C-alpha cells in the first residue's frame, strides 16, 4: 500500500513548538511536502535552506477580487509573492475573495456579490492568470466556509470559486478545493470533486467538526481518497488541520486516509 497522492502538510499548524524552518525540515524528514501562509512573516532564506519541498503558499498580502483599488493591490502583492515562490520552488500560490485578518475575517466583507462584482472578480483572476503564466506558477482560488470560520467572505463557496475558475479555463488560475470548508458549506463532496476535477490544482483536507485530522470527525476520507483515485486525480492533497492530540499521530492518520 502506498500513498496514492503527493501529500503536503500546513506547517503553520503542526510542530508549533519549533521555529518555522525547523517545522519544514521535520515535515520533510517524515516524507511530507510543506505549505505555508503569509510568507512575509517568515525567514524565506531559512525556509529555502530547510531542505523541504514547498507545495503551496499564500500568494498575496492584501487586496480583494471585486473592486478596482482592491484588485490593483491584490495584483501588486501577488507580484511581490512570485519571487518568493520561485526562491522556495513553490509551484502554487493561494488566494481568497478578499484579504483575511488575523481571525480569518474578511478585511472587506461582501458575502452577497452583485453582478458587477462577479465581472470584476473574473477580470482580476484573468490578470492573475497572466501573471502566473508569465512566471511559471499557478494561482489557486480557495473556497472557504462562512458558517463557522470566515463569515462575510465574498466568493467563498466552492460553487462560486469553481464557476469563476471554470469560466476562465486558464493554466495560471485553478481551484484549491478545501473539503473541510466544502463539507460545512455545501457537502456532497465526491460529486463536487468530480465536477471540479478539470480545474483542481490541489485539494486540502481536515475533518468536521473541529478541523482536526482525518479520522476524528464525520468525513469518510478513505472513501473520498478511493473516489478521487478512481476519477483520475493524482494531484497534491494537503492537510490544513489542527492536530487533535499528538502531532505525529495526526500526520499518520492523514497518511493512512490517503493510502490505497
N, C-alpha and C positions, 0 to 999 in steps of 0.2 A: 504494500500500500504506500502510495506517495501523495504528497500534496498536489492536488490537481491544478492549482493556480499559483502564480507567484504571490507570496504573502508579505504584507508590509504591516508595520505597527506604528501608530502615532506616538512618538517619543515624548510628547507633551504630557502624557497621562500614565506612563509606566516608569518604574525605577526613579521615582520622583525625588529620592534622597541623593541622587547623583547629579552633577553638572550635566548640561545637555550633551556636550561632546562625548562624555563617558556613557551616557544613556545610549547614544547612537552606536558607539563601539560595542556595548554589551549586546544590543539587539543584533548587530552584525555577527557577533561571535556565535549566537544561537540560531542563526540562519534566517533572519528577517531583514527585509528592506525597511527603510526608515521614512517616516513622514513627519513634517514639522509645520507649525503655524507661522506666525509673523516672524519672518527672517530678521527683521530689524532689531529684534530683542536678543539675538544670538550672536556669538562669535563665529562668523561664517568661515573664517580661515581655519579655526579649530575644528569645526564640523567637517570641513573638507579633508582634514588630516586624520579623521577618526577611523577611516577605512570602511565606513558604511556606504552602502548603496542607497541613494535617496530616490524615493518613489514619487512623492509629491510634496508640495509646499504651498502656502498661501501666496497667491500671485498678484496681490495688490496691497496697498497700505490704507488707502482711503478712497472714497468715491462711491458713486451709485450708477445704476444702469440707465435710469429713465428720465434724467433731466440734463440739460446742456452742461451746466457747470460741474455737476457731479460726474458726468460721463468723461469730461475732459480730465478731471482729477483722477478718475479711475484709470484712464489710459496712461496718464503721466506716471502714476505709481506702479502700474503694470510694467511700463518700460523700465523703471528702476529695478524691478524684480527679476527681469530676464537675465541680466548679467550674473546675478546671484545664483539663479537656477543653473546657468551654464557652468559656473565655478564648482557647484556641487554635483554636476552631472545629473540634475533632476529634470526629468522629461515633462512633468505635468504640473501645472500651476492652477490652484483652486481659486474660485471666486463665488460671490453671492450677489443677490439682488441689490444689496446695499451694504455699506460698511457696518460692522458689528462692534459694539462697545465691549468692555471687559466682562460684562454679564451676558453677552450674546444677544443683546437687544439692538434693534436697528438704529443706526445713527439718524437716518431719515425714514421714519415709519411711513408705510403706504401699502397696507395689506390689500386694499382694493385698487387695482390698476385700471386706469382709463385706456381707451383705445390708443390715444396719443402716447401714453406711457409704454404700451406694448410695442408700438412702432419705433420709439426711441430706444427701447431696450434692445430690439433686434438690430438696429443700426450700430449701437455700441458694441454688441457682440461681434458684428461683422468687422468692425475696426480692430477688435481684439484678435479675431481670426487672422487678419492681415499681419498683425504684429507677431503672432505665434508662428505663422507660416514663414515669415521672413527670418525668424530667429531659430527655427527648428525645435520649438516646444509646442505643447498643446495646452491651451487654457480649458478649464473644465468648470461648468456651471453646476454647483451643488444644490440639490434640494434640501430644505430644512423643514422641521415641523414648527407650526405656530401655536399648537395647543399647549405645549409643555416648556420648550426651551427658547423659542425665538418668536414670540408674538409680535405681529406688526411688520414682519419682513415681506417686502413685495416679491412676487415671482418665486415663492418659496416651495409650492407644491411640486412634486415630481412631474405631474402632468404639465405644469406650466414650464418647468425647465426643459422637459422633453420637447414641448411644442416650439419653444424658441430655438433650441439647438437643431431640431429636425428641419425647421424652416430654412436654415442656412445650409445644412449638409456640407460643412467645411471641415477639412482636417485640422484646422487650427483652433476649433472650438467644439468641444464634446461635452458629454454629461458625466459628472461624478454622481453616480446613483447611490445614495446613502439609504440603506434598507432600514436602519433604525428609525430615521426620520419618516420614511415612507410608511412603515408599519403604524406609527402613531397617527399620521395624517391621512393615509389612504388605504393601506392593506393590499390584499390580492397581489402579493409580492412576486410570485412566479410569473404570472401573466404580465405584470409590469416589466419585469426583466425581459420577457420575450418581446414585448413591443418596443422596448428601448434598446434592444441588443445592438442594432447597427450604429447607434450613436454613443455607446458607453465607452469611456476611456478608462474608468476604474469603478469598482464597487466598494463601498465602505460598509462596515457592519458593527453592530452592538446589539445586545438583547433588550427586550422590552418586557416589563418596566425596569427602570434602574440604570440603563445604559451601561450594563456590565458585559462581560464576555459571553460568547455563545454557550448555551447550556445552562444559563441562570434564569431564563425567562421563558416567554411564550413562543418565540420564533423557532421553527424547526430548521435550523441552519444546515444540518446534514442533508435534509431533503432538498433544500434550496441549492446546495452545492451539487447534488446529483442532477438537478434540473438544469442548472447553468452549464454543466459539462455536456449534458445531452443536447442542449440547444447550440453548442459550439463556442461558448465563451471561454477564452483562455487568458484573459487579462488579469490584472492585479486585483486581489481582494485585500483591503486594508482594514485593520482593527482600529477603531477610534472609540475606545471604551475605557471606563473606569474599572480596574480590577475589583472584583467583589471581595477578594481576600488576598491570598498570596499571588504575587505578580507572575512568578514562573508558572504556577498552576493555571492562571488565566491565559497565558500565552499557549500552554499546552492544550487547553480546551479549544482555543481558537484554531490551532493547527489540526486537532482531531476533527473538528467540524468540517474542515475543508480538505480532508484527506479521504480519497476514494479507494 
